[in-house]
Amino acid sequence: MEPFIKEPTIDTPRVVLDADSGVFEISQMSLPEDAVDFYAPIINWLMEYSENPQKETVFNMKLEYFNTASSKQLIQILLLLGNLKGKTDIKVNWYYKEIDEDMQALGEEYSQIINLPFNLIPVPKQTN
């Protein structure tokens, strides 16, 4: 399976999905005008991956911000990953700025929604 790589724009996140390593990452900002259209190829790729996943799958969520439309698509992705339980050892690493209590709370909420434990990882505030 070919890796899926999408470089970021002002409105869309960086996406790296590598079936060979089983490591996936979505990072930066997610504010696409049409979230369903943006995330459809990612969901399709993950559906194909789910047919023959690695022994371990790691999903690194490093979004700094995402809009409501993106949230709905991200839940779909997380539910798809949650369905891999039993086929692969799935780990979700949810990164958030340590001062961003909202993003931390979303990680906790999404973990409960998909019934999969998340590693909540605070990222220290950078100083200049």
Secondary structure, 3 states (H helix, E strand, C coil): CCCEEECCCCCCCEEEEECCCCEEEEEEEECCCCHHHHHHHHHHHHHHHCCCCCCEEEEEEEEEEECHHHHHHHHHHHHHHHCCECCEEEEEEEEEECCCHHHHHHHHHHHHHHCCCEEEEEECCCCC
